[in-house]
Amino acid sequence: MAVTDIAFPSIAVPNTFSVHVEPPPDHLRPVEIAPFDAEAFARDLASAANPLAMFRALLKQTDARFKELFQQGVPAYELVPARAGLMDDLLRFVWLRFFEADTPDLALTAVGGYGRGELHPGSDVDIMILLDERTLEARRSELEAFMAFLWDIGLEVGHSVRTLEDCVHEGAADITVATSLMEARLLIGTPVLFEQMRAATGPDRIWPDTAFFESKQRERCQRCHKYNETAFNLEPNIKDGPGGLRDMQMIGWVAKRHFGVSTLQELVSHGFLSPSEYDELIDCRNFLWQVRFALHTLTGRREDMLLFDHQRRIAQQFGYRDQAQNLAVEQFMQRYYRTVNALSRLNEMLLQLFEEAILLADEPGEPQPINRRFQVRRGYLEVTQPNVFLRYPFALLEIFLVLQQHPEIKGLRASTIRLIRDHRPLIDDKFRNDVRPRSLFMEILRQPHGVTMQLRLMNAYGVLPAYLPEFGHIVGRMQYDLFHAYTVDQHILFVVRNLRRFFLPQFAQRDPEYSAIMEQLPKPELLYIAGLYHDIAKGRGGDHSILGAQDAERFCRQHGLSSFDTRLVAWLVRHHLTLSLTAQKKDIHDPDVIHQFALQMGDQMHLDYLYLLTVADIRGTNPHLWNTWRASLLWTLYKATRQALRRGLDHPIDKEERIREAQAQARQRLHATKIDEKRINRVWEGFGDDYFLRHSADEIAWHTRAILKKGYHERPLVMARDDPGRGGTEVFIYTRDQDNLFALITSILDQLGLTILDARIITGHSGYTLDSFTALEDSGSPIRDRRRIKEITSTLLHYLSRPDKTPPEPNRHISRIQKAFQIPTWVSFREDQANGRTLVELVSWDRPGLLCQVGQAFMKCGVQVHNAKIATIGARVEDVFFVTDRDNRPLNNSAKYAALRKALIEQLDSGEE
């Protein structure tokens, strides 16, 4: 008999929800959601020509109704259990088409999230059919027909069919199955069989409390490791990521296993949750439910990744609006990150309480005194009396100093963490103006060990944001771009960590040059303060460097630093971007640029402090941002400035001296390989001064040898080598000049999947051009494989030998993330009178073939490129080109500016998707 031919019994199904859910706050009245009217549906179904279509229509109407209610402002914490309740009724209804209501050998149960009474729009409906082993074969065809019917009507069902023995065997073997069984909820069928299953899989039979807790801890560690141990990912997973819904579920699982509770509210009566902590947990869950419900509604499927596109749309849906210095999406994501951070901290505290109750209950608990305020019990630090923080408010900082000075202590007891959280309001203006907390905070920064660890703990427990209100403003603040991979507070703490590592001996071998500079600094703690304050004014409006310097100066004065130290810290914060911007956007081979930068530094100490802060800052911004190229770029600027400072600011090196020095060193290398002076001079006659200014002696010798070996014929010279001095692979091309050369070369390199970092274009006096490109693989690594280098040189030679041949279009697709960050192209001009060039600054969004498009616009406007500084900052490019017209003169003309700006914008923005 076909499923559609099964007779439908005229019965009524109760409309009650038998689910355990946390009640909504008292001040919010539940919305009226029409229940599933089984009797009316049965009457309509009895006369329907196509019952399956009616069920499908019912499901679509139900989904549409819930979506409508959500868009009208009904909160997810009402809709999620309501959807589960309606699904209960529907499943019972369908069940009775195939089985009797009081069938003694069958039970239909809800498991997983659905078993908890939670059902989001895109979530699977997880069910388990429990049956007596003796009737398995007899019931097989009926069960298959039941499941086929559910699939036919369009339900996303995750199902299992198990006997009691299956439940015991599979539950004992797999903690996930045991957890699912623990959450099972009877929908319809025999209660006897269901209760037998619950008894057979309880903690006294399989997975006792200790084993269950330890396994769940391992599970959580693996999950956190998958998400890089942070809740602050750019595109977080709201379910499985740290601080996500899974963390809250874990609390429930452990509580249910150990205490037998069915709701988190019952943990309050057990003393494991305070009423305020319970309220905070539910607030966190309600917000995450709201986000998840929006994601499922927005995408029409189960989606737990909060992708960039979704972030913008949900922010708008939730009513956030752009502000001058704070985008709507940044406001929404700050709320999200603060929520997951709070949930993560509560989760850790509760799990530690469980650990003490479950794993450490039998360990000796005699306290070991530290001082009159603190003692150690079972390896964890705790207060001696519950009123310690009331009597000694400064102990809210002292406790972290004690942890630093006693590295053998495992951490803080959960009960003490709770006391810290409860007493944070004591950190007020009176507290901040007290000399004891100020002295303690400076002591923490000056300790030889544990500075980063304690700052992180202070942030996690809310002490750091309370003590430094300016820090509190940036907690959870995300900048909506691909450059900053972390929230501002996390980035700041990463920067301090990086600075600490320069100081610690165990990292000296990894970063010997940074450690050597750090050893020379008189007061490393000044760097840590600068690290704390360098980005602290993000999102306030105005220049965050200036505002942050003002905050840093105020901090230093309040904490008793000398006038000199105060000025130094404020200067570091004010100029924390200066070194990186100079390296990335200016021609650091120009002696005038180096001299001006040295004047800004003033002395070696300021340079040393700023150099280390810059390196730590970039390393702490994005794990993919730091590479050999950036390291080499900063180191080159540092060395050149150090040399300028040693010569004396009154005796700057001039260009002629730099050229003579480069030539002399190159000649020495060439003479060592038996190349005579006449041949060297013959080659160099065609090179201009710019060539010797912008290339090292080693590069000059390498190029000269190759040109002499090649001889003077029309075929281009193409070479490539890994150049550790530049932190990348240098591609050198010596060929006759032509208008489209820059566009052609960049197109080919892009087609080869290379990232161009630097371009030096020198047009010689003899009509030849000497082009040096520094490139890396798309992954950010140098090109060291000989076959890969041969592929690059042969491909370039192929197209350069046939200038009329059009290079292939870049075949790398624009990624989803790149599309999410499209911005209008912005172009500005500045004249470099000293060098007779025009600087063109271009800001746009990164995509394959961009430099080729730029080159085509230059060619169209008769512009020659002499140098290029390529800076890709996340999904944003900020490139600087040093150009002239075809006659080697600066543009220096508003009409030429307008024509080039128009060409660049048309070339880059006309094809946007």
ChimeraX attribute file (.defattr): number of C-alpha atoms within 10 A of each C-alpha:
attribute: neighborCount
match mode: 1-to-1
recipient: residues
	/A:1	6
	/A:2	6
	/A:3	15
	/A:4	12
	/A:5	9
	/A:6	11
	/A:7	10
	/A:8	17
	/A:9	13
	/A:10	16
	/A:11	12
	/A:12	13
	/A:13	15
	/A:14	14
	/A:15	15
	/A:16	12
	/A:17	18
	/A:18	13
	/A:19	20
	/A:20	14
	/A:21	17
	/A:22	14
	/A:23	13
	/A:24	15
	/A:25	11
	/A:26	7
	/A:27	6
	/A:28	10
	/A:29	9
	/A:30	15
	/A:31	12
	/A:32	8
	/A:33	14
	/A:34	10
	/A:35	15
	/A:36	21
	/A:37	15
	/A:38	19
	/A:39	14
	/A:40	11
	/A:41	16
	/A:42	17
	/A:43	14
	/A:44	12
	/A:45	18
	/A:46	14
	/A:47	9
	/A:48	12
	/A:49	10
	/A:50	12
	/A:51	19
	/A:52	18
	/A:53	15
	/A:54	16
	/A:55	21
	/A:56	16
	/A:57	14
	/A:58	16
	/A:59	17
	/A:60	12
	/A:61	12
	/A:62	18
	/A:63	17
	/A:64	14
	/A:65	14
	/A:66	21
	/A:67	19
	/A:68	13
	/A:69	16
	/A:70	18
	/A:71	14
	/A:72	9
	/A:73	9
	/A:74	17
	/A:75	20
	/A:76	22
	/A:77	23
	/A:78	21
	/A:79	25
	/A:80	21
	/A:81	22
	/A:82	23
	/A:83	22
	/A:84	25
	/A:85	23
	/A:86	21
	/A:87	21
	/A:88	26
	/A:89	22
	/A:90	19
	/A:91	19
	/A:92	20
	/A:93	24
	/A:94	16
	/A:95	20
	/A:96	19
	/A:97	16
	/A:98	17
	/A:99	16
	/A:100	12
	/A:101	16
	/A:102	13
	/A:103	11
	/A:104	14
	/A:105	18
	/A:106	25
	/A:107	22
	/A:108	23
	/A:109	24
	/A:110	27
	/A:111	25
	/A:112	24
	/A:113	19
	/A:114	27
	/A:115	25
	/A:116	22
	/A:117	25
	/A:118	22
	/A:119	24
	/A:120	27
	/A:121	24
	/A:122	19
	/A:123	18
	/A:124	18
	/A:125	23
	/A:126	20
	/A:127	24
	/A:128	22
	/A:129	17
	/A:130	25
	/A:131	22
	/A:132	16
	/A:133	14
	/A:134	10
	/A:135	12
	/A:136	17
	/A:137	10
	/A:138	10
	/A:139	15
	/A:140	12
	/A:141	10
	/A:142	13
	/A:143	18
	/A:144	10
	/A:145	15
	/A:146	19
	/A:147	15
	/A:148	12
	/A:149	17
	/A:150	18
	/A:151	12
	/A:152	15
	/A:153	17
	/A:154	15
	/A:155	15
	/A:156	14
	/A:157	14
	/A:158	13
	/A:159	16
	/A:160	11
	/A:161	15
	/A:162	17
	/A:163	19
	/A:164	18
	/A:165	14
	/A:166	14
	/A:167	20
	/A:168	22
	/A:169	15
	/A:170	15
	/A:171	22
	/A:172	16
	/A:173	13
	/A:174	11
	/A:175	18
	/A:176	16
	/A:177	18
	/A:178	23
	/A:179	21
	/A:180	21
	/A:181	23
	/A:182	22
	/A:183	22
	/A:184	25
	/A:185	24
	/A:186	23
	/A:187	21
	/A:188	23
	/A:189	25
	/A:190	19
	/A:191	17
	/A:192	13
	/A:193	20
	/A:194	22
	/A:195	12
	/A:196	12
	/A:197	21
	/A:198	19
	/A:199	13
	/A:200	17
	/A:201	25
	/A:202	20
	/A:203	19
	/A:204	10
	/A:205	11
	/A:206	18
	/A:207	21
	/A:208	14
	/A:209	21
	/A:210	18
	/A:211	15
	/A:212	19
	/A:213	23
	/A:214	14
	/A:215	15
	/A:216	18
	/A:217	16
	/A:218	11
	/A:219	15
	/A:220	18
	/A:221	13
	/A:222	13
	/A:223	16
	/A:224	17
	/A:225	13
	/A:226	13
	/A:227	16
	/A:228	13
	/A:229	14
	/A:230	17
	/A:231	25
	/A:232	27
	/A:233	18
	/A:234	19
	/A:235	15
	/A:236	21
	/A:237	21
	/A:238	23
	/A:239	20
	/A:240	19
	/A:241	27
	/A:242	30
	/A:243	29
	/A:244	24
	/A:245	22
	/A:246	16
	/A:247	21
	/A:248	20
	/A:249	17
	/A:250	19
	/A:251	18
	/A:252	19
	/A:253	23
	/A:254	22
	/A:255	23
	/A:256	19
	/A:257	20
	/A:258	18
	/A:259	13
	/A:260	14
	/A:261	16
	/A:262	19
	/A:263	15
	/A:264	22
	/A:265	19
	/A:266	17
	/A:267	19
	/A:268	14
	/A:269	11
	/A:270	11
	/A:271	9
	/A:272	22
	/A:273	21
	/A:274	15
	/A:275	14
	/A:276	11
	/A:277	17
	/A:278	18
	/A:279	14
	/A:280	16
	/A:281	19
	/A:282	21
	/A:283	17
	/A:284	23
	/A:285	20
	/A:286	18
	/A:287	18
	/A:288	22
	/A:289	22
	/A:290	21
	/A:291	22
	/A:292	25
	/A:293	26
	/A:294	24
	/A:295	26
	/A:296	18
	/A:297	22
	/A:298	15
	/A:299	11
	/A:300	12
	/A:301	14
	/A:302	17
	/A:303	21
	/A:304	20
	/A:305	17
	/A:306	21
	/A:307	17
	/A:308	19
	/A:309	15
	/A:310	19
	/A:311	21
	/A:312	20
	/A:313	16
	/A:314	21
	/A:315	20
	/A:316	15
	/A:317	12
	/A:318	15
	/A:319	9
	/A:320	17
	/A:321	15
	/A:322	13
	/A:323	12
	/A:324	9
	/A:325	12
	/A:326	18
	/A:327	18
	/A:328	22
	/A:329	24
	/A:330	25
	/A:331	20
	/A:332	21
	/A:333	25
	/A:334	19
	/A:335	17
	/A:336	24
	/A:337	21
	/A:338	18
	/A:339	22
	/A:340	25
	/A:341	23
	/A:342	19
	/A:343	25
	/A:344	22
	/A:345	17
	/A:346	25
	/A:347	20
	/A:348	16
	/A:349	21
	/A:350	20
	/A:351	21
	/A:352	17
	/A:353	18
	/A:354	22
	/A:355	17
	/A:356	16
	/A:357	14
	/A:358	17
	/A:359	16
	/A:360	14
	/A:361	11
	/A:362	9
	/A:363	10
	/A:364	9
	/A:365	12
	/A:366	10
	/A:367	16
	/A:368	13
	/A:369	15
	/A:370	15
	/A:371	10
	/A:372	10
	/A:373	19
	/A:374	20
	/A:375	18
	/A:376	21
	/A:377	19
	/A:378	17
	/A:379	16
	/A:380	17
	/A:381	26
	/A:382	25
	/A:383	25
	/A:384	17
	/A:385	13
	/A:386	13
	/A:387	13
	/A:388	17
	/A:389	19
	/A:390	12
	/A:391	11
	/A:392	11
	/A:393	18
	/A:394	23
	/A:395	21
	/A:396	24
	/A:397	23
	/A:398	21
	/A:399	21
	/A:400	23
	/A:401	20
	/A:402	18
	/A:403	20
	/A:404	19
	/A:405	14
	/A:406	14
	/A:407	11
	/A:408	10
	/A:409	16
	/A:410	13
	/A:411	16
	/A:412	22
	/A:413	21
	/A:414	23
	/A:415	17
	/A:416	19
	/A:417	19
	/A:418	18
	/A:419	18
	/A:420	21
	/A:421	16
	/A:422	13
	/A:423	16
	/A:424	19
	/A:425	11
	/A:426	18
	/A:427	20
	/A:428	12
	/A:429	10
	/A:430	8
	/A:431	16
	/A:432	18
	/A:433	12
	/A:434	12
	/A:435	14
	/A:436	15
	/A:437	21
	/A:438	19
	/A:439	15
	/A:440	20
	/A:441	20
	/A:442	15
	/A:443	15
	/A:444	24
	/A:445	20
	/A:446	16
	/A:447	13
	/A:448	13
	/A:449	16
	/A:450	21
	/A:451	21
	/A:452	21
	/A:453	15
	/A:454	21
	/A:455	21
	/A:456	19
	/A:457	15
	/A:458	20
	/A:459	20
	/A:460	16
	/A:461	20
	/A:462	18
	/A:463	23
	/A:464	23
	/A:465	20
	/A:466	20
	/A:467	24
	/A:468	13
	/A:469	12
	/A:470	16
	/A:471	20
	/A:472	18
	/A:473	17
	/A:474	22
	/A:475	22
	/A:476	24
	/A:477	26
	/A:478	30
	/A:479	22
	/A:480	21
	/A:481	17
	/A:482	17
	/A:483	18
	/A:484	20
	/A:485	23
	/A:486	24
	/A:487	23
	/A:488	24
	/A:489	23
	/A:490	22
	/A:491	23
	/A:492	26
	/A:493	20
	/A:494	22
	/A:495	27
	/A:496	25
	/A:497	22
	/A:498	22
	/A:499	27
	/A:500	23
	/A:501	20
	/A:502	24
	/A:503	20
	/A:504	14
	/A:505	11
	/A:506	10
	/A:507	14
	/A:508	15
	/A:509	9
	/A:510	12
	/A:511	12
	/A:512	13
	/A:513	12
	/A:514	20
	/A:515	21
	/A:516	13
	/A:517	16
	/A:518	22
	/A:519	13
	/A:520	12
	/A:521	16
	/A:522	9
	/A:523	13
	/A:524	18
	/A:525	21
	/A:526	22
	/A:527	23
	/A:528	25
	/A:529	20
	/A:530	29
	/A:531	29
	/A:532	22
	/A:533	28
	/A:534	30
	/A:535	24
	/A:536	27
	/A:537	23
	/A:538	21
	/A:539	21
	/A:540	14
	/A:541	12
	/A:542	12
	/A:543	12
	/A:544	19
	/A:545	23
	/A:546	17
	/A:547	21
	/A:548	23
	/A:549	27
	/A:550	17
	/A:551	18
	/A:552	27
	/A:553	23
	/A:554	13
	/A:555	19
	/A:556	19
	/A:557	14
	/A:558	14
	/A:559	19
	/A:560	14
	/A:561	16
	/A:562	11
	/A:563	11
	/A:564	8
	/A:565	16
	/A:566	20
	/A:567	16
	/A:568	20
	/A:569	29
	/A:570	28
	/A:571	21
	/A:572	28
	/A:573	30
	/A:574	23
	/A:575	19
	/A:576	23
	/A:577	17
	/A:578	16
	/A:579	21
	/A:580	21
	/A:581	12
	/A:582	17
	/A:583	21
	/A:584	22
	/A:585	18
	/A:586	18
	/A:587	19
	/A:588	22
	/A:589	20
	/A:590	16
	/A:591	21
	/A:592	17
	/A:593	16
	/A:594	25
	/A:595	23
	/A:596	14
	/A:597	21
	/A:598	24
	/A:599	15
	/A:600	14
	/A:601	22
	/A:602	13
	/A:603	17
	/A:604	17
	/A:605	15
	/A:606	16
	/A:607	21
	/A:608	19
	/A:609	24
	/A:610	27
	/A:611	23
	/A:612	18
	/A:613	26
	/A:614	23
	/A:615	21
	/A:616	24
	/A:617	25
	/A:618	22
	/A:619	19
	/A:620	24
	/A:621	22
	/A:622	17
	/A:623	13
	/A:624	13
	/A:625	17
	/A:626	17
	/A:627	16
	/A:628	16
	/A:629	24
	/A:630	21
	/A:631	16
	/A:632	17
	/A:633	18
	/A:634	21
	/A:635	18
	/A:636	17
	/A:637	23
	/A:638	22
	/A:639	11
	/A:640	19
	/A:641	25
	/A:642	19
	/A:643	16
	/A:644	24
	/A:645	22
	/A:646	12
	/A:647	12
	/A:648	16
	/A:649	15
	/A:650	10
	/A:651	11
	/A:652	17
	/A:653	17
	/A:654	12
	/A:655	17
	/A:656	13
	/A:657	12
	/A:658	18
	/A:659	18
	/A:660	13
	/A:661	16
	/A:662	21
	/A:663	19
	/A:664	13
	/A:665	15
	/A:666	22
	/A:667	22
	/A:668	13
	/A:669	17
	/A:670	21
	/A:671	13
	/A:672	10
	/A:673	11
	/A:674	8
	/A:675	16
	/A:676	12
	/A:677	11
	/A:678	9
	/A:679	12
	/A:680	18
	/A:681	13
	/A:682	11
	/A:683	14
	/A:684	18
	/A:685	11
	/A:686	14
	/A:687	19
	/A:688	13
	/A:689	14
	/A:690	19
	/A:691	19
	/A:692	23
	/A:693	22
	/A:694	21
	/A:695	16
	/A:696	18
	/A:697	22
	/A:698	16
	/A:699	17
	/A:700	21
	/A:701	23
	/A:702	16
	/A:703	19
	/A:704	21
	/A:705	16
	/A:706	14
	/A:707	15
	/A:708	14
	/A:709	9
	/A:710	12
	/A:711	10
	/A:712	9
	/A:713	8
	/A:714	9
	/A:715	15
	/A:716	19
	/A:717	22
	/A:718	19
	/A:719	21
	/A:720	21
	/A:721	18
	/A:722	20
	/A:723	17
	/A:724	13
	/A:725	16
	/A:726	19
	/A:727	21
	/A:728	28
	/A:729	25
	/A:730	24
	/A:731	23
	/A:732	22
	/A:733	24
	/A:734	21
	/A:735	21
	/A:736	18
	/A:737	17
	/A:738	14
	/A:739	16
	/A:740	18
	/A:741	22
	/A:742	23
	/A:743	21
	/A:744	24
	/A:745	21
	/A:746	23
	/A:747	25
	/A:748	22
	/A:749	23
	/A:750	22
	/A:751	18
	/A:752	19
	/A:753	18
	/A:754	22
	/A:755	20
	/A:756	25
	/A:757	21
	/A:758	21
	/A:759	23
	/A:760	22
	/A:761	23
	/A:762	22
	/A:763	24
	/A:764	20
	/A:765	12
	/A:766	11
	/A:767	11
	/A:768	18
	/A:769	21
	/A:770	20
	/A:771	23
	/A:772	21
	/A:773	23
	/A:774	25
	/A:775	26
	/A:776	24
	/A:777	16
	/A:778	13
	/A:779	10
	/A:780	17
	/A:781	17
	/A:782	23
	/A:783	21
	/A:784	16
	/A:785	11
	/A:786	12
	/A:787	9
	/A:788	12
	/A:789	18
	/A:790	14
	/A:791	13
	/A:792	21
	/A:793	18
	/A:794	14
	/A:795	17
	/A:796	24
	/A:797	17
	/A:798	13
	/A:799	17
	/A:800	23
	/A:801	14
	/A:802	11
	/A:803	13
	/A:804	8
	/A:805	11
	/A:806	10
	/A:807	19
	/A:808	10
	/A:809	13
	/A:810	17
	/A:811	12
	/A:812	13
	/A:813	9
	/A:814	12
	/A:815	10
	/A:816	11
	/A:817	14
	/A:818	16
	/A:819	17
	/A:820	16
	/A:821	18
	/A:822	17
	/A:823	15
	/A:824	12
	/A:825	17
	/A:826	13
	/A:827	20
	/A:828	13
	/A:829	18
	/A:830	15
	/A:831	17
	/A:832	14
	/A:833	10
	/A:834	7
	/A:835	13
	/A:836	15
	/A:837	23
	/A:838	23
	/A:839	22
	/A:840	20
	/A:841	18
	/A:842	21
	/A:843	18
	/A:844	22
	/A:845	23
	/A:846	21
	/A:847	18
	/A:848	20
	/A:849	22
	/A:850	20
	/A:851	23
	/A:852	24
	/A:853	20
	/A:854	21
	/A:855	26
	/A:856	23
	/A:857	24
	/A:858	23
	/A:859	21
	/A:860	15
	/A:861	18
	/A:862	16
	/A:863	23
	/A:864	26
	/A:865	26
	/A:866	22
	/A:867	22
	/A:868	25
	/A:869	21
	/A:870	21
	/A:871	19
	/A:872	20
	/A:873	16
	/A:874	18
	/A:875	19
	/A:876	20
	/A:877	18
	/A:878	19
	/A:879	21
	/A:880	23
	/A:881	24
	/A:882	26
	/A:883	25
	/A:884	20
	/A:885	18
	/A:886	15
	/A:887	9
	/A:888	15
	/A:889	15
	/A:890	22
	/A:891	22
	/A:892	18
	/A:893	9
	/A:894	10
	/A:895	10
	/A:896	15
	/A:897	19
	/A:898	13
	/A:899	13
	/A:900	22
	/A:901	22
	/A:902	14
	/A:903	19
	/A:904	24
	/A:905	18
	/A:906	14
	/A:907	19
	/A:908	21
	/A:909	15
	/A:910	9
	/A:911	7
	/A:912	10
	/A:913	7
